[in-house]
Amino acid sequence: MANIKTAGIVIRKINVGEADRILTILTRDRGKLRVVARGVRKPRAKLAGFTDMFAYNELELAEGKNFDVVTSAVTVERFVGDQTPLETIGVMYYCCELVDKLIEEQSEIKGSFELLRDTLQFLKYHDASVLLVKSYFEMKMLLVLGFVPELHKSVVSGEPLKEDKELKFSVFLGGIVQGVDLAKDDFARAVSPSTIKFMRLLKRYPLLDVAKVSMPDEILRETSAVLSDFVEQAMEVRAKSLSVMAEL
């Protein structure tokens, strides 16, 4: 039985049997894995802490028939603590749920681990708008998966965008439409030039830089709505965490 060494972040956990737990982990070198942690729910289990959500662990695994089995675990970092605001935990769950839904098991998507790790780390150490961080993660997740929204020209005609024209974002066409192209999608969402500019920032720059830009609440809300719609349409997923975040 071969031993496997890896490291990853717990993005989902499920209790099974009387004392075991199945963990879904996004690893830095093996993509998304599901592994079993045996006996961790027993009252005196020594290794139970590594199974917490958002825990970043160094792991040693033994190959199993259905799931690899955790034989050793050392926690590198915990991204959530007792003082973490509920709004922050909500967006952490949302990011992990997107990863779980969008990445196939044992599929390595270049940049996805670093994106999740850096986003959770940012949320841990910085007091920023959760809508900004949520939108940033959605945009970058779209990029690493190859779904790049068109934000610089009309997705239909290819003409450069003009701020004096009516501008809308089409989740079906994958970008901005204007002028006569609006007829191509009756359900396109109206967006302001400021929202388009902000989405370009999210697409181009790292989170630390984007967070330094002061954005009005209406722009953050409009951007969040547009990107949530696009993720749902392009990826064919609807994250349950969105409804939880709305309640928070």
Buried (B, 14 or more C-beta within 10 A) or exposed (E): EEEBEBBBBBBBBEEEEEBBBBBBBBBBEBBBBBBBBBBBBEEEBEBBEBBBBBBBBBBBBBEEEEBBBBBBBEBEEBBBEEEBEEBBBBBBBBBBBBBBBBBEEEEBBEEBBEBBBBBBBBBBEEEBBBBBBBBBBBBBBBBBBEBEBBBEBBBBEEEEBEEEBEBBBBBEBBBBBBBEBBEBBEEBBEBBEBBBBBBBBBBEBEBEEBBEEEBEEEBBEBBBBBBBBBBBBBBEBEBEBBEBBEEE
